[in-house]
Amino acid sequence: MTLRPEDVRFDERGLVPAVVQDARTREVLTLAYMNGESLRRTLSEGETWFWSRSRSELWHKGATSGNTQRVVEVRLDCDSDALVVLVEPRGPACHTGAVSCFGSEEIKQGAARIGDVLEELHGVIERRRREMPEGSYTTYLFEKGLNKILKKVGEEAAETIIAAKDEDAGALKAETADLVYHLVVLMVERGLTLEALADELARRRGGGKSDE
């Protein structure tokens, strides 16, 4: 990044507005404020830091929730008094659990889109594989290896089928969630990204392959 804090025209309070945007989808995630120190940390550490106007202190996005934002690029506007921060979000941006602070009220109340939930789940499972925290079930699966993971996918698929046959809506929801979780573990184990999966589904939708 070539931007320097001294290039920025901070206001009389020493702050500059920063629009945080998903680098891939270009969705606006939040509007926050930076001072010179938070901007320096953002540029040097590669994750977003802001200045809390209500608490009058620096805060590192995701320090407690784990929903950090990896900085891809920071852009300065033509008047040098506003920033756009392009990021790769690792979880929701909004404190309500919504992906974006500019989402609908329904989303702000926790009804996040399935794609966003899957992205967060995938990120958590990737971190588990890197860090291998003791006592984690996900760690256990990775320690046991591919055959164990495949066995669990098969078991959860069978249990999902049984729940569907029994017409038990609650059990079907729970078993489907278990199946999806184990499928994402398998994806991480074999290096399949959500982006690659989305590309394949989009290709099929576009006529590259007949519906199954």
N, C-alpha and C positions, 0 to 999 in steps of 0.2 A: 504494500500500500504506500502510495506516495503522499497522501494527505498528511499535513502536519497541524497540530493544534494551533500554532501561531497563524495559520492561514484562515482561521475561522473568526468571524465577527460575533463575539458573544454579546448578549444584551447587558443592560445595566446591572443585572443580578449575576452576571457571569455565566449565563446559561444559553444553550442553543437547542431548538427543537430537533428531534431525531425521529424520522419516520422509519419504522422497521418493517421490512418487506421480505417475503419469502423469495429467495433467489431463483427458485425453480418455477413456482407458479405465479410469481409476482403479486400474490395476495398481500394486502397491507395487514400486518399483524398487530401493530400498536403504535401509539405516539408517546414518546417519552422525552426526557430532557437530559442533556449532558453538560457538565462543566469541563474545564480543561483537564482535570485529573481523570475523570471517567472516560473522556475521549482518549487520553494517552493510554490508559489501561486497555481500552477496547482495541486500539491499534496494535499495542505491543503483545497482548495476550491472545488476541484472535477470538474473544468471546465478548458479548455485550456487557458493558457497565453503564450505569446511569446515575443521575443525581435525583434523589427523592425530595421533592419540594415540601411534602408534608412532614417528613422526618428530618429533613436537613442533613442528609447523610448519603454517602455513596452506597449503591447496591449492585451486586453482581447478579444478573438475571439467571435464575435457576440454582443459585447457591444452596437453597434449602429444598426446593422441589425436584431438582435434577433436570428441569426443563430449560437447559441452557440453549444458547444460540451461537452457532459457529459463524464467525464473520467471513463473508466472501469478498465484500467490497464496501467501502464507505465513499459516498459521493457528496460533494459540496455544491449547493446551488449557485446561480449566477451572481447573487448578491452576497455570497459567502456567509449567510446568516441562517442557514437551514441545512440539515443533513438527511440523506437517505442511506440507510444501513441495510444492505442485502445480506441475508443470513440463511443458514441451513438450520431450521428449528429442530430441536430435540425434545419434542413435546409441545403442549399448548402454550400459547403466548399469554393468554389472559388468566388472571388470578381466579376467575370463575371456573376454569377448566375448559373454556372454549379455545379453539384454535386461534381465533382472532378477537381482539377487543371490539372489532367493528362488525361482528356477526349478529345474527338475529337474536331476539330475546330467548327464543327456544334453545338456540345453541348456547347462549350464555348461561342458561339454567342447567347445562350439563348434557344436553342431547347432541353430543358431538357426532360428526359424520363418521361412518364406519372406517373410511379411508384414513382419517386422522388418528382414530384409535389404533388401527393396525400399524401405522407408522410409529406411534409411541411404543406399542408392544414390541415391535421389531427392534427398536432402539434399545429398550430395556434388556431384551434377550441378548443382543449383541454385547452390551456392557457386561452382562453376567458371564458370557463366554470369555471376554477379555480378562475380567477381574477374578472370576471363579470364587465368589464369596462363600465361605464355609456355612453349611446349613441350608443353602438354597436348593430347592428342588430342581431348578434349571441347571445349577452346577452339577447336581447328581446325574442328570440326563447326559450332559456333555462328558462327564467323567466315564460313564458307562459306554458311550460311543454310539455309532450309527445304528448298530443292530438293536440296541435298547430303544432308541428313538423311533425306529421303524415299527418295532413291536407295539409301542404306545400309540402310534398313529393308527395302526390296525385295530387295536382294542377300542380306541375312542370312536373310530368309524363304525364298528359293530354296535357299540352302545348307542350311538346316534340313530342308527337304523332301528334298533329295538324301541327306542323312545318314540320314533315316528310311527312305527307299527302299532304301538300301544295308544297312540293319539293322546299322549301326555304332553301338553304344551310346555309346562314348566320344565319337565325333564328334557324335552327336546332342546329348549333354549340352553340349559346348562350343559348338556352333552355336546351341542354344537360349539359352544364357547370352548370347552375342553379340547375338542378336535382342532379348532382353529389355532389355539395356543400351541398344540403339539406340531401342527403343520408349520407354524412360524419357527419353532425350534429346529425342525428339519430343514427349513429354508436357510437359516443361519448356519447350520452345520455343513450344508452343501454349497454355501456361498451364493444362493439365489436371492437377489434383491427384490424388494417390492416394486421398484421401478421396472425391472426386467419383466416381472409378472404382469404389471399393468400394460407394458408395451405389447406383450403377447395377447392379452385379452382384447386390447384395442385393435390389434391386427385381425383377430378373429371377427370382431364386431364389424370391421371394415370390409369383410368379405374375403379375407385371406384364407379362411378356413371355414367350412360349414359349421353351423351350430351343432352342438352335441347335447 
